């Protein structure tokens, strides 16, 4: 009886969390680092200082690079990443402002003459894997 009462009064709105498996495809050079940022709102999207997760991963092989982000609550997210080939910590661009290093976004959002907006890159995370293909412009 007491156990049943405890169950009755337990909060039921506890957020469900899961590890987010991310697979970055099309890595063509086995050097540099993969710079990854995860956002959970339109207001914060593409502001690296407001990412809910950010990490740099050394790259030592071509193909697909997989990693896991621990304990994220279910919800809307967007991911941006780029392959920093020369390890300078920034996405290099040419004189016209076009990225010269491979980059990608969740939902494989890839508008041609601008960065994607939140609605193009966002997805609802509830435990599934996320696949992103990186490419040069």
Secondary structure, 3 states (H helix, E strand, C coil): CHHHHHHHHCCCCCCCEEEEEEEEEEECCCCCEEEEEEECCCCCCCCHHHCCEEEEEECCCCEEEEEEEEEEECEEEEEEEEEECCCCCCCCECCCCCECCCEEEHHHCCCCCCCCCHHHHCEEECCCCEEEECECC
